[in-house]
Amino acid sequence: MEWGDVRVFLAVIRNGSFGEAARRLGVSHPTVGRRIKALEDEAQQALFRRTREGLVLTDAGDGVMKLAEAMENSALAMERRLAGNHERLEGILRISSAEWFANYVLAPILGELTRRHPAIVPEVIASYRLINLARRDADIAFRIVPFTEPDIVQRRLMSMPYALYGTPDNAQTMLTDPSSVGLILMNTEQSHFPDVSWLLERFPHSRCAFKSTSRAIQAQMCLRGMGIAVLPQPLGDATTGLQRIATPDLPPSRDIWVGYHQDLRHMDRLRAMLDIADALLTDPALVAP
């Protein structure tokens, strides 16, 4: 089996269709079809069966999948180790984080990184979803929950303070009629977040006005007067038109974790970024926009 064909085969399995696999890989739909046909010709039998629910693996396809995943693991291990042994401070550094964190915390760090090392090209993958570091979906990731995957080097980077924010009008209304002001929350999947519980407990008679997985969108809806929101302080303080609303106690802070695959522990451009992050984050004023 050729690695190029195997890579396409795994993309079809993970994305459920030729078209979605083509989009994810950045190739044409016919290219995906040709690659799969090459594998099926080699196996001398079909690897996928079409159903109303989409493509499913045949028994032969299931057997090929196990071999394909083993080949992928070997190829990715080689790729990580070669990248980790790269001694020159140049090349792409792929970074995963939430969009608000990239905008208001990482931006000055990445600016300083490229000022010192102009041959390094940061590539930010801004998403709240947890990415796979073993598959090199990113070289390094920042997130609010510890990593549970094997072979990940991780540490607590910082504690992120949160506060309650609203427009001046909503802040004033909170003093006289708090139940009339809506609440801006995380979506249902993230309803267990501690800031959501904190907000609901302190304003039990207020209605839910808006939900989003994106803190940046929450801030914009808050700015448009839709309600009050608990936001990370770097984001809330930087959003012109919002102000902190004083409360007897602050919303719970969240730990920020940073992690990368152990095979990349010697990657110089990754180490350079972490050194700058550690230096700048010791002074919270340095990460303000």
Solvent accessible surface area in square Angstrom, and as a share of the most:
residue,aa,sasa,rsa
1,M,78,0.35
2,E,116,0.52
3,W,89,0.31
4,G,28,0.27
5,D,13,0.06
6,V,0,0.00
7,R,116,0.42
8,V,8,0.04
9,F,0,0.00
10,L,4,0.02
11,A,9,0.07
12,V,1,0.00
13,I,50,0.25
14,R,105,0.38
15,N,35,0.18
16,G,36,0.34
17,S,43,0.28
18,F,30,0.13
19,G,33,0.32
20,E,60,0.27
21,A,0,0.00
22,A,6,0.04
23,R,153,0.56
24,R,149,0.55
25,L,36,0.18
26,G,68,0.66
27,V,60,0.34
28,S,55,0.36
29,H,97,0.43
30,P,82,0.51
31,T,30,0.18
32,V,0,0.00
33,G,22,0.22
34,R,152,0.56
35,R,86,0.31
36,I,4,0.02
37,K,120,0.51
38,A,46,0.36
39,L,4,0.02
40,E,44,0.20
41,D,85,0.44
42,E,107,0.48
43,A,34,0.26
44,Q,162,0.72
45,Q,104,0.46
46,A,56,0.43
47,L,0,0.00
48,F,25,0.10
49,R,138,0.51
50,R,178,0.65
51,T,44,0.26
52,R,243,0.89
53,E,157,0.71
54,G,28,0.27
55,L,29,0.14
56,V,55,0.32
57,L,46,0.23
58,T,31,0.18
59,D,135,0.70
60,A,23,0.18
61,G,0,0.00
62,D,56,0.29
63,G,36,0.35
64,V,19,0.11
65,M,39,0.18
66,K,120,0.51
67,L,111,0.55
68,A,0,0.00
69,E,65,0.29
70,A,57,0.45
71,M,59,0.26
72,E,16,0.07
73,N,93,0.48
74,S,75,0.48
75,A,30,0.24
76,L,18,0.09
77,A,18,0.14
78,M,128,0.57
79,E,81,0.37
80,R,21,0.08
81,R,139,0.51
82,L,121,0.60
83,A,14,0.11
84,G,1,0.01
85,N,99,0.51
86,H,53,0.24
87,E,145,0.65
88,R,150,0.55
89,L,66,0.33
90,E,60,0.27
91,G,29,0.28
92,I,87,0.44
93,L,0,0.00
94,R,75,0.27
95,I,0,0.00
96,S,5,0.03
97,S,2,0.01
98,A,27,0.21
99,E,90,0.40
100,W,16,0.06
101,F,5,0.02
102,A,14,0.11
103,N,74,0.38
104,Y,47,0.18
105,V,0,0.00
106,L,1,0.00
107,A,47,0.37
108,P,41,0.26
109,I,0,0.00
110,L,21,0.11
111,G,41,0.39
112,E,35,0.16
113,L,0,0.00
114,T,45,0.26
115,R,167,0.61
116,R,121,0.44
117,H,43,0.19
118,P,111,0.70
119,A,53,0.41
120,I,3,0.02
121,V,83,0.47
122,P,35,0.22
123,E,65,0.29
124,V,58,0.34
125,I,45,0.23
126,A,53,0.41
127,S,38,0.24
128,Y,94,0.36
129,R,161,0.59
130,L,109,0.54
131,I,30,0.15
132,N,49,0.25
133,L,3,0.02
134,A,40,0.31
135,R,89,0.32
136,R,34,0.12
137,D,46,0.24
138,A,1,0.01
139,D,1,0.00
140,I,0,0.00
141,A,4,0.03
142,F,7,0.03
143,R,30,0.11
144,I,42,0.21
145,V,54,0.31
146,P,64,0.40
147,F,9,0.04
148,T,126,0.73
149,E,63,0.28
150,P,109,0.69
151,D,75,0.39
152,I,23,0.12
153,V,57,0.33
154,Q,67,0.30
155,R,90,0.33
156,R,120,0.44
157,L,22,0.11
158,M,34,0.15
159,S,46,0.30
160,M,0,0.00
161,P,54,0.34
162,Y,4,0.01
163,A,2,0.02
164,L,2,0.01
165,Y,1,0.00
166,G,0,0.00
167,T,18,0.10
168,P,76,0.48
169,D,113,0.59
170,N,21,0.11
171,A,10,0.08
172,Q,108,0.48
173,T,46,0.27
174,M,17,0.07
175,L,140,0.70
176,T,110,0.64
177,D,65,0.34
178,P,54,0.34
179,S,51,0.33
180,S,61,0.39
181,V,7,0.04
182,G,2,0.02
183,L,0,0.00
184,I,3,0.02
185,L,11,0.06
186,M,10,0.05
187,N,38,0.19
188,T,101,0.59
189,E,119,0.53
190,Q,21,0.09
191,S,57,0.37
192,H,135,0.60
193,F,26,0.11
194,P,51,0.32
195,D,5,0.03
196,V,5,0.03
197,S,47,0.30
198,W,13,0.04
199,L,1,0.01
200,L,83,0.41
201,E,121,0.54
202,R,91,0.33
203,F,30,0.12
204,P,92,0.58
205,H,153,0.68
206,S,15,0.10
207,R,147,0.54
208,C,64,0.38
209,A,27,0.21
210,F,53,0.22
211,K,94,0.40
212,S,15,0.10
213,T,32,0.19
214,S,26,0.16
215,R,15,0.05
216,A,24,0.19
217,I,85,0.43
218,Q,1,0.00
219,A,1,0.01
220,Q,73,0.32
221,M,40,0.18
222,C,0,0.00
223,L,55,0.27
224,R,159,0.58
225,G,38,0.37
226,M,74,0.33
227,G,1,0.01
228,I,0,0.00
229,A,0,0.00
230,V,3,0.02
231,L,0,0.00
232,P,0,0.00
233,Q,22,0.10
234,P,24,0.15
235,L,3,0.02
236,G,1,0.01
237,D,81,0.42
238,A,32,0.25
239,T,13,0.08
240,T,126,0.73
241,G,38,0.36
242,L,21,0.10
243,Q,77,0.34
244,R,117,0.43
245,I,22,0.11
246,A,104,0.80
247,T,32,0.18
248,P,144,0.91
249,D,58,0.30
250,L,112,0.56
251,P,6,0.04
252,P,49,0.31
253,S,61,0.39
254,R,31,0.11
255,D,54,0.28
256,I,3,0.01
257,W,54,0.19
258,V,1,0.01
259,G,0,0.00
260,Y,15,0.06
261,H,8,0.03
262,Q,69,0.31
263,D,16,0.08
264,L,1,0.00
265,R,112,0.41
266,H,111,0.49
267,M,0,0.00
268,D,51,0.26
269,R,19,0.07
270,L,0,0.00
271,R,87,0.32
272,A,14,0.11
273,M,0,0.00
274,L,2,0.01
275,D,86,0.45
276,I,2,0.01
277,A,0,0.00
278,D,55,0.29
279,A,58,0.45
280,L,30,0.15
281,L,25,0.12
282,T,113,0.65
283,D,61,0.31
284,P,104,0.65
285,A,75,0.58
286,L,87,0.43
287,V,10,0.06
288,A,59,0.46
289,P,120,0.76
